[in-house]
Every structure is written in structure tokens, then in C-alpha cells.
């Protein structure tokens, strides 16, 4: 038998990291609900009615709320450590507001009875998983779109959470078997394959067709599919009937939240030649540690161990919350300031001057992960001098022109829409004809890209747009 020492690097998931990421992905209404829930459930938090004149910096709060693990039974040392949690009465999170007082009030919309997030989170809570697996599960669920698709790749999640991809894959496979089946899939193919596996059809013809030819189904006839799969036309038709019976999206119309008020998270205002970004804190509750518990904490050893443990736990949760709110605010403002620098023409002259911009450019500019930029951009809105826009509006790939300039993908899609609106109803333009028109205008892109953009615009193909004018023009 040999005895020896072995060094291993083990990655663990910090709960405060998960909380910080969850805060970042929340739109402002959801953030407000979360903060008010914390106010109701954590007795160490209280709402500040008036903004304090002097506020400490975030770094100072970190030092003042530092929790140590070196607590001993010595009464004197214990009292000092308890005191360190509350250095003064003014700790909280900083608020940056526009200079002018804003009078408008936003009306909240009634939330749906059960959201997709709540539905999935409830199923997750019933499973016997480790604490780390539950945290990973919450993070994955927070990155699932209303349609039920995963909006971020596993490697990106692994990089952001600083853990192995295999751990995320394990939990993701569990979530994909939640109701609705296929939720958390990365694309249509994975969603359909998951649904077929749950029906016990992993070895079926339908499964093989989806796995091998999913991207060709809209262009192939039943006869062509039969030849591809080397089966009879009847069997191909039966398999296609099975595929047509699957949900096109994992949620397939469920959990529809209906109309939802758009409240900007950020406000951009112009002062002279400069643009200033503010976080919209107008209706956000402002938090600090409840002063009523300070004396209890200062008593140190006079409090029972259970009481001290409870207060310490709630204090740590409060500290995480305050830090997460501050980090969310700082991150969003930094990202928006970088966007303004890159899209200066938009802010100077309007939407027609939007330039091609990808998230990688902003990620490099602010030294952040691309996944973080995506989290800031999705579902968050900014009020600009030209109106309110979702932050992701400012990101779009570029299309080269024959004159050497680039134009945004959004501008190209707008041009396609204009061309189709101007077409003759009884002679709609095919994608090939639109492709030729764009190329004649100097816009270089492939015909299949025209089809892709048309589908993204939710415009039907030419054969379905055709409208025959009755005799007499009526």
C-alpha cells in the first residue's frame, strides 16, 4: 500500500455569483419584485425613505460587511467581529438618477398566473440534487427564452460560472426532460429529438429523418425524403406525420405573458457634446441594513448561538443582495457607455445611422465575457433621445457593399421589407428576384440569406403572398 498526497483543482459554484448573474439578467420590473420580496423575507433589510446626502463607495461597503470565519468563543473578539458588520448607519447601495425630477409614473401589468421560469423552477425544487446542481439549474432556467430555447451555449455558461462544462451538461439534460418536453434545447433539432426520445421513438424513422435531414424538410417532397431514407413513400409519410405532431417550439404558445409595459432600465441624456447614462432608479426601493438589529448583534455572546447564526446568515444574504444590485447597475452603465461610443452616429442623427456592431466588440472594450454582454442586452431597454429601444437593438452584423462600406443587418432587412411592400400583389417577388435587386443596389449577400431574413421578418414566400385581383379591379 502506498500513501501519498495528491493535489486536485476543484471548481465550486459560489451562491453569490449565481445571485449576481440572476440580478443582471432581470429586467427592471422583475428586479423590483425581487427586491421587495427580499425586504419582506429578510428582517435585516429596510427601505430608505429619503436618499442620504453622503453615501459610501461600494468598495467601502465590501470592507465594512466583510464576514470572517475566525469566530472564537472569546467574548471580546466576538464582539469586535460583530461590530465589523455594521460600521455606521448609512450602508446601502448607491443610486444614480437623472438630474431632473421625473413626474411620470409607470403602471405595472398583471403578471400571468404561472411564468415559464416559475414552472421550471418549481420542478427543479422537487428534485434531490446537490446545492451546486440546484444553483446550476437556476442559472440555466434563467437563460431560457419564452419559446423554451436556451439562449446561451454550454461553454459560455461554464466560462461565466467558472466550472466544468460537464456539470452544466448533466443538469441541462435533466431540465430538458421537464414539462414542457424539450425545454432548454439549443435549437429545433435538439427539441424535436428530445420529444421523440420521450415518446420512446429513438430508433424510429422519424428520429432518423430529424437527426440527418432536419434542415432539408421544407425543401423536400415526401417522395424525395423516401428516396433519401431508402424507404417506401408510405413509411416516409407516416414518419412525417409523427414529426408534424411534435411541438415546433418547446413551449408552443404556453406561458404567454401577453402585453407587458416597457420600462427602461437605463436613460441616456445629452449634456452639451456628451451623453450621460443613468440607471432608472426612480421607483426602485433603496435598501440598507435594519438598524433595529444592530444592538442585538453588538451584544455578542449574550445572544444565543442559534440567534447569532440566524442573524449572521441573513446578514450575509443582505450583503450579497446589496453587492449584486450595485454590480448590476455598474455593469449595465459601463456596457451602455461603450455602446454609445461605438454607435455615436445613431445618438447624433438617429436610427438610420445605426452601424454594424457585434457583442464581441463591446466585450473586449469593457473587458467582460460575451455572455455577460448578452445578459445585459436581452430584455432590457434604454431610453434615448430617439425613443426607447431594447439594448440588443444596437447589436447587428454587417453586410458589405460594393462601394466598400458596411451596412447593418437590420438595415438590409428593412430594405427587403420595403421591396416586398412595393411589389405587385398578383406578381409577388421571389427570393431570387429580391436577391438580384439587392445586388443591383450594391448590397452583397447570398440568396439563402434573403430567404433567412424574410423568414425572420415573418413574411411568407412569394407563392403564399400572391393575391389575384378580381375582374373589373374589385
C-alpha positions as CSV (number, residue, x, y, z in Angstrom):
1,X,0.0,0.0,0.0
2,X,1.3,3.4,-1.0
3,X,0.5,6.6,0.9
4,X,0.9,9.9,-0.8
5,X,-0.5,13.4,-1.3
6,X,-2.4,14.5,-4.3
7,X,-3.3,18.0,-5.4
8,X,-6.6,18.5,-7.2
9,X,-8.2,21.6,-8.5
10,X,-11.9,21.5,-7.7
11,X,-14.2,24.2,-9.1
12,X,-17.1,25.1,-6.9
13,X,-20.0,27.4,-7.6
14,X,-20.4,30.4,-5.3
15,X,-24.1,31.2,-4.4
16,X,-23.2,34.9,-4.5
17,X,-22.1,34.5,-8.1
18,X,-25.4,32.9,-9.1
19,X,-27.3,35.7,-7.4
20,X,-25.2,38.4,-9.1
21,X,-25.8,36.8,-12.5
22,X,-29.6,36.4,-11.9
23,X,-29.8,40.0,-10.9
24,X,-28.0,41.0,-14.1
25,X,-30.4,39.1,-16.4
26,X,-33.6,40.5,-14.7
27,X,-35.5,43.4,-16.4
28,X,-36.2,46.3,-14.1
29,X,-39.8,45.2,-13.1
30,X,-38.6,41.7,-12.1
31,X,-35.7,43.3,-10.2
32,X,-38.1,45.5,-8.2
33,X,-40.3,42.4,-7.4
34,X,-37.2,40.5,-6.2
35,X,-36.0,43.4,-4.0
36,X,-39.4,43.8,-2.4
37,X,-39.5,40.0,-1.8
38,X,-36.2,40.2,-0.1
39,X,-37.5,43.1,2.0
40,X,-40.4,41.0,3.1
41,X,-38.4,37.9,4.0
42,X,-35.1,39.3,5.3
43,X,-35.6,41.2,8.6
44,X,-32.1,42.7,8.3
45,X,-33.1,44.8,5.3
46,X,-35.1,48.0,5.4
47,X,-36.1,50.6,2.8
48,X,-34.6,54.0,2.9
49,X,-37.3,56.6,2.6
50,X,-35.1,59.5,1.7
51,X,-31.8,59.4,-0.2
52,X,-28.9,60.1,2.1
53,X,-26.7,63.1,1.3
54,X,-23.4,61.3,1.8
55,X,-23.1,57.6,0.6
56,X,-20.2,55.3,1.0
57,X,-18.5,53.8,-2.0
58,X,-19.2,50.2,-3.0
59,X,-15.6,49.2,-2.1
60,X,-16.0,50.6,1.4
61,X,-19.2,48.6,1.8
62,X,-17.4,45.4,0.9
63,X,-14.8,46.1,3.6
64,X,-17.4,47.1,6.2
65,X,-19.5,44.0,5.6
66,X,-16.6,41.5,5.5
67,X,-17.6,38.3,7.1
68,X,-14.8,36.3,8.8
69,X,-14.7,32.6,9.6
70,X,-12.4,33.1,12.6
71,X,-15.0,33.5,15.2
72,X,-13.9,32.1,18.6
73,X,-15.6,31.8,21.9
74,X,-13.7,34.7,23.3
75,X,-16.3,37.3,24.1
76,X,-14.1,40.4,23.3
77,X,-13.0,39.1,19.9
78,X,-16.6,38.0,19.1
79,X,-18.0,41.4,19.9
80,X,-15.4,43.1,17.7
81,X,-16.3,40.9,14.8
82,X,-20.0,41.5,15.2
83,X,-19.3,45.3,15.3
84,X,-17.4,45.0,11.9
85,X,-20.6,44.0,10.2
86,X,-22.1,47.5,10.9
87,X,-19.5,50.2,10.7
88,X,-22.1,53.0,10.6
89,X,-25.8,53.6,9.9
90,X,-25.6,54.6,6.2
91,X,-24.7,51.4,4.4
92,X,-26.8,50.6,1.4
93,X,-26.5,50.6,-2.4
94,X,-25.7,53.7,-4.4
95,X,-28.3,55.3,-6.7
96,X,-27.6,57.3,-9.8
97,X,-30.6,59.3,-11.1
98,X,-31.2,61.8,-13.8
99,X,-30.7,65.4,-12.7
100,X,-34.2,66.4,-13.3
101,X,-37.1,65.1,-11.2
102,X,-39.3,62.9,-13.3
103,X,-43.1,63.0,-12.7
104,X,-44.3,60.2,-14.9
105,X,-45.5,57.1,-13.2
106,X,-45.5,53.6,-14.8
107,X,-48.4,51.3,-14.4
108,X,-47.5,47.7,-13.8
109,X,-49.2,44.9,-15.7
110,X,-50.7,42.0,-14.0
111,X,-48.4,39.0,-14.3
112,X,-49.5,35.7,-15.8
113,X,-50.6,33.1,-13.2
114,X,-47.5,30.9,-13.8
115,X,-44.5,32.0,-15.8
116,X,-42.2,29.6,-17.6
117,X,-39.4,30.4,-15.2
118,X,-41.7,29.7,-12.1
119,X,-43.0,26.5,-13.8
120,X,-39.4,25.2,-14.3
121,X,-38.1,26.4,-11.0
122,X,-40.9,24.5,-9.2
123,X,-40.0,21.3,-10.9
124,X,-36.3,21.8,-10.1
125,X,-37.1,22.3,-6.4
126,X,-38.7,18.9,-6.3
127,X,-35.5,17.1,-7.4
128,X,-33.0,15.6,-5.0
129,X,-29.9,17.4,-6.3
130,X,-26.8,18.8,-4.6
131,X,-26.8,22.5,-3.7
132,X,-24.4,23.2,-6.6
133,X,-26.6,21.4,-9.1
134,X,-29.6,23.4,-7.9
135,X,-27.7,26.6,-8.4
136,X,-26.7,25.5,-11.9
137,X,-30.3,24.6,-12.7
138,X,-31.5,28.0,-11.6
139,X,-28.9,29.6,-13.8
140,X,-29.8,27.5,-16.8
141,X,-33.6,28.2,-16.3
142,X,-32.8,31.9,-16.2
143,X,-31.3,31.7,-19.7
144,X,-34.3,30.0,-21.4
145,X,-36.3,32.1,-23.7
146,X,-40.1,32.4,-23.6
147,X,-40.2,30.0,-26.6
148,X,-38.3,27.4,-24.4
149,X,-34.9,27.6,-26.1
150,X,-31.6,28.0,-24.4
151,X,-30.1,31.4,-25.2
152,X,-26.5,30.8,-24.3
153,X,-24.1,28.0,-25.1
154,X,-22.8,25.5,-22.5
155,X,-19.1,26.7,-23.0
156,X,-20.3,30.3,-22.3
157,X,-22.1,29.2,-19.2
158,X,-19.1,27.2,-18.0
159,X,-16.8,30.2,-18.5
160,X,-19.2,32.6,-16.7
161,X,-19.8,30.2,-13.8
162,X,-16.1,29.1,-13.8
163,X,-17.0,25.4,-13.6
164,X,-16.6,22.4,-15.8
165,X,-18.9,22.1,-18.9
166,X,-19.8,18.5,-17.9
167,X,-21.6,19.7,-14.8
168,X,-23.8,22.0,-16.8
169,X,-24.5,19.4,-19.4
170,X,-25.6,17.0,-16.7
171,X,-28.1,19.4,-15.2
172,X,-29.2,20.6,-18.7
173,X,-30.2,17.1,-19.7
174,X,-32.3,16.9,-16.6
175,X,-34.1,20.2,-17.3
176,X,-34.8,19.1,-20.9
177,X,-37.0,16.4,-19.6
178,X,-39.1,18.8,-17.6
179,X,-42.6,19.8,-18.7
180,X,-42.8,21.1,-21.4
181,X,-40.6,18.3,-23.0
182,X,-37.6,19.7,-24.9
183,X,-37.4,23.0,-22.9
184,X,-33.8,24.1,-22.7
185,X,-33.0,22.8,-26.2
186,X,-30.4,24.7,-28.1
187,X,-32.2,24.5,-31.5
188,X,-35.2,23.0,-33.2
189,X,-33.4,19.7,-34.0
190,X,-32.5,19.1,-30.3
191,X,-36.0,20.0,-29.3
192,X,-37.6,17.5,-31.7
193,X,-35.2,14.7,-30.9
194,X,-35.8,15.2,-27.2
195,X,-39.6,15.0,-27.8
196,X,-39.2,11.8,-29.9
197,X,-36.9,10.2,-27.2
198,X,-39.6,10.9,-24.6
199,X,-42.1,9.1,-26.8
200,X,-39.8,6.1,-27.0
201,X,-39.1,6.6,-30.7
202,X,-35.3,7.0,-30.5
203,X,-34.9,4.1,-33.1
204,X,-37.7,5.3,-35.4
205,X,-37.6,6.5,-38.9
206,X,-38.9,9.9,-37.7
207,X,-35.9,10.2,-35.4
208,X,-33.5,9.4,-38.2
209,X,-35.1,12.0,-40.5
210,X,-34.9,14.7,-37.9
211,X,-31.3,13.8,-37.0
212,X,-30.0,13.6,-40.5
213,X,-32.2,15.9,-42.6
214,X,-33.9,18.5,-40.4
215,X,-32.6,21.4,-42.5
216,X,-33.9,19.9,-45.8
217,X,-37.5,19.1,-44.8
218,X,-39.0,22.3,-46.0
219,X,-37.4,21.8,-49.4
220,X,-38.1,18.1,-49.9
221,X,-41.2,16.3,-51.0
222,X,-42.4,13.0,-49.4
223,X,-41.0,11.2,-52.5
224,X,-37.6,12.8,-52.1
225,X,-37.5,12.0,-48.4
226,X,-38.4,8.4,-49.1
227,X,-35.5,8.1,-51.5
228,X,-33.1,9.8,-49.1
229,X,-34.0,7.4,-46.3
230,X,-34.4,4.4,-48.7
231,X,-37.9,3.6,-47.6
232,X,-41.3,3.5,-49.2
233,X,-43.3,6.6,-49.8
234,X,-46.0,5.4,-47.3
235,X,-43.4,4.9,-44.5
236,X,-41.9,8.3,-45.2
237,X,-45.4,9.9,-45.0
238,X,-46.1,8.1,-41.7
239,X,-42.8,9.4,-40.3
240,X,-43.5,12.9,-41.4
241,X,-46.9,12.8,-39.8
242,X,-45.2,11.9,-36.5
243,X,-42.8,14.9,-36.9
244,X,-45.6,17.3,-37.7
245,X,-47.3,16.2,-34.5
246,X,-44.4,17.5,-32.4
247,X,-44.3,21.0,-30.9
248,X,-42.5,23.4,-33.2
249,X,-41.2,25.2,-30.1
250,X,-40.8,23.6,-26.6
251,X,-43.4,25.9,-25.1
252,X,-45.7,26.1,-28.1
253,X,-47.8,29.0,-27.0
254,X,-47.9,28.2,-23.3
255,X,-46.9,30.7,-20.6
256,X,-47.9,33.7,-22.8
257,X,-47.4,36.8,-20.7
258,X,-49.4,39.0,-23.0
259,X,-48.8,42.7,-23.3
260,X,-46.1,43.9,-21.0
261,X,-45.2,47.5,-20.1
262,X,-41.7,48.6,-21.3
263,X,-39.9,50.4,-18.6
264,X,-36.3,51.4,-19.5
265,X,-33.5,50.2,-17.2
266,X,-31.3,52.9,-18.5
267,X,-31.7,56.5,-19.5
268,X,-29.3,58.3,-21.9
269,X,-29.4,62.1,-21.8
270,X,-27.3,64.6,-23.7
271,X,-25.5,67.4,-21.9
272,X,-23.7,69.6,-24.4
273,X,-21.5,67.3,-26.5
274,X,-21.5,64.5,-24.0
275,X,-24.0,61.6,-23.4
276,X,-24.6,60.6,-19.8
277,X,-26.1,57.2,-18.8
278,X,-28.3,56.9,-15.8
279,X,-29.8,53.8,-14.2
280,X,-33.5,54.2,-13.8
281,X,-33.8,54.0,-10.0
282,X,-36.8,56.3,-9.8
283,X,-39.2,53.6,-8.4
284,X,-36.7,51.1,-7.0
285,X,-36.7,50.6,-3.3
286,X,-33.4,51.7,-1.7
287,X,-32.0,49.4,0.9
288,X,-29.8,49.4,3.9
289,X,-29.3,47.1,7.0
290,X,-32.1,47.4,9.5
291,X,-30.8,49.4,12.4
292,X,-33.1,47.6,14.9
293,X,-30.9,44.5,14.8
294,X,-27.6,46.3,15.5
295,X,-27.9,46.3,19.2
296,X,-28.8,42.6,19.2
297,X,-25.6,41.9,17.2
298,X,-23.5,44.2,19.4
299,X,-24.5,42.1,22.5
300,X,-22.2,39.4,21.0
301,X,-22.0,36.4,23.4
302,X,-25.2,37.4,25.2
303,X,-27.2,36.3,22.3
304,X,-27.9,32.6,21.9
305,X,-25.8,30.7,19.3
306,X,-29.0,29.9,17.2
307,X,-29.9,33.6,17.2
308,X,-26.4,34.7,16.2
309,X,-26.3,32.1,13.4
310,X,-29.7,33.2,12.0
311,X,-28.7,36.8,12.0
312,X,-25.3,36.1,10.5
313,X,-27.0,34.1,7.7
314,X,-29.5,36.9,7.0
315,X,-26.7,39.5,7.2
316,X,-24.7,37.6,4.6
317,X,-27.7,37.3,2.3
318,X,-28.3,41.1,2.7
319,X,-24.7,41.8,1.8
320,X,-24.9,39.7,-1.3
321,X,-28.1,41.4,-2.4
322,X,-26.6,44.9,-2.0
323,X,-23.4,44.0,-3.8
324,X,-25.4,42.3,-6.6
325,X,-27.6,45.4,-7.1
326,X,-24.5,47.6,-7.2
327,X,-22.7,45.3,-9.6
328,X,-25.7,45.1,-11.9
329,X,-26.0,48.8,-12.1
330,X,-22.3,49.4,-12.7
331,X,-22.1,46.6,-15.4
332,X,-25.2,47.9,-17.3
333,X,-23.9,51.5,-17.3
334,X,-20.4,50.5,-18.4
335,X,-21.8,48.4,-21.3
336,X,-24.2,51.2,-22.4
337,X,-21.4,53.8,-22.3
338,X,-19.3,51.5,-24.6
339,X,-22.3,51.1,-27.0
340,X,-22.7,54.9,-27.2
341,X,-19.0,55.3,-28.2
342,X,-19.5,52.7,-30.9
343,X,-22.9,54.0,-32.1
344,X,-22.2,57.7,-31.8
345,X,-23.8,58.3,-35.2
346,X,-27.1,56.8,-34.0
347,X,-27.2,59.1,-31.0
348,X,-26.3,62.1,-33.1
349,X,-28.5,61.5,-36.1
350,X,-31.0,58.7,-35.5
351,X,-31.8,55.0,-36.3
352,X,-30.9,55.3,-40.0
353,X,-27.3,55.7,-39.0
354,X,-27.0,52.5,-36.9
355,X,-23.7,50.8,-37.6
356,X,-22.8,47.1,-37.7
357,X,-21.8,46.1,-34.1
358,X,-21.2,42.7,-32.5
359,X,-21.2,41.8,-28.9
360,X,-17.6,40.7,-29.0
361,X,-16.5,44.3,-29.8
362,X,-18.2,45.6,-26.6
363,X,-17.0,42.6,-24.6
364,X,-13.4,43.5,-25.5
365,X,-13.9,47.2,-24.9
366,X,-15.2,46.7,-21.3
367,X,-13.2,43.5,-20.5
368,X,-16.2,41.3,-19.9
369,X,-17.4,37.9,-21.2
370,X,-19.6,38.0,-24.3
371,X,-22.3,36.1,-22.3
372,X,-22.4,39.0,-19.8
373,X,-23.0,41.4,-22.7
374,X,-25.8,39.2,-23.9
375,X,-27.3,39.1,-20.4
376,X,-27.3,42.9,-20.2
377,X,-28.8,43.3,-23.7
378,X,-31.7,40.8,-23.7
379,X,-35.0,42.1,-22.2
380,X,-33.5,45.4,-21.0
381,X,-34.5,48.7,-22.5
382,X,-32.8,52.1,-22.8
383,X,-34.5,55.5,-23.2
384,X,-32.6,57.5,-25.8
385,X,-33.3,60.9,-27.4
386,X,-34.8,59.0,-30.3
387,X,-37.1,56.7,-28.2
388,X,-37.0,53.6,-26.2
389,X,-35.0,50.6,-27.6
390,X,-34.1,47.2,-26.4
391,X,-30.4,47.3,-25.7
392,X,-29.8,44.3,-28.1
393,X,-31.1,46.6,-30.9
394,X,-27.7,48.2,-31.1
395,X,-26.0,44.9,-32.0
396,X,-26.2,43.6,-35.5
397,X,-23.8,42.1,-38.0
398,X,-22.6,44.0,-41.1
399,X,-23.3,43.4,-44.8
400,X,-20.6,44.5,-47.3
401,X,-21.5,46.8,-50.1
402,X,-19.7,47.1,-53.5
403,X,-18.5,50.6,-52.6
404,X,-16.5,49.2,-49.7
405,X,-18.9,50.4,-46.9
406,X,-20.7,48.2,-44.4
407,X,-24.4,48.4,-43.6
408,X,-26.2,46.8,-40.7
409,X,-28.1,43.6,-41.0
410,X,-31.2,45.4,-39.6
411,X,-31.0,48.0,-42.4
412,X,-30.8,45.1,-45.0
413,X,-33.9,43.5,-43.5
414,X,-35.7,46.9,-43.6
415,X,-34.8,47.2,-47.3
416,X,-36.2,43.7,-48.0
417,X,-39.4,44.6,-46.3
418,X,-39.7,47.8,-48.3
419,X,-39.2,45.9,-51.6
420,X,-41.9,43.4,-50.7
421,X,-44.3,46.1,-49.7
422,X,-43.9,47.7,-53.1
423,X,-44.4,44.6,-55.1
424,X,-47.4,43.9,-57.3
425,X,-49.9,41.7,-55.4
426,X,-50.6,39.4,-58.3
427,X,-46.9,39.1,-59.2
428,X,-45.0,38.8,-55.8
429,X,-41.2,38.8,-56.0
430,X,-39.4,35.6,-55.4
431,X,-36.4,35.5,-53.1
432,X,-34.2,35.1,-56.2
433,X,-35.6,38.3,-57.7
434,X,-35.2,40.2,-54.4
435,X,-31.6,38.9,-54.3
436,X,-30.9,40.4,-57.7
437,X,-32.4,43.7,-56.8
438,X,-30.3,44.0,-53.7
439,X,-27.2,43.1,-55.6
440,X,-28.0,45.7,-58.2
441,X,-28.1,48.2,-55.3
442,X,-24.6,47.1,-54.3
443,X,-25.7,45.0,-51.3
444,X,-23.7,41.8,-51.4
445,X,-25.3,38.7,-49.8
446,X,-26.3,35.2,-50.8
447,X,-29.8,34.3,-52.0
448,X,-30.3,31.9,-49.0
449,X,-29.6,34.9,-46.7
450,X,-32.5,36.8,-48.4
451,X,-34.7,33.8,-47.5
452,X,-33.4,33.7,-44.0
453,X,-34.0,37.5,-43.4
454,X,-37.5,37.2,-45.0
455,X,-38.4,34.4,-42.6
456,X,-37.1,36.4,-39.7
457,X,-39.4,39.2,-40.7
458,X,-42.2,36.6,-40.6
459,X,-43.1,37.3,-44.3
460,X,-44.5,34.4,-46.3
461,X,-42.8,33.1,-49.5
462,X,-43.9,34.5,-52.9
463,X,-46.3,31.7,-53.7
464,X,-48.3,32.4,-50.5
465,X,-48.2,36.2,-50.9
466,X,-49.9,36.1,-54.3
467,X,-53.2,37.9,-54.5
468,X,-55.3,37.6,-57.6
469,X,-57.2,40.8,-58.5
470,X,-60.8,40.1,-59.4
471,X,-62.1,41.0,-62.9
472,X,-63.1,44.7,-63.0
473,X,-60.5,45.6,-60.4
474,X,-62.8,44.9,-57.5
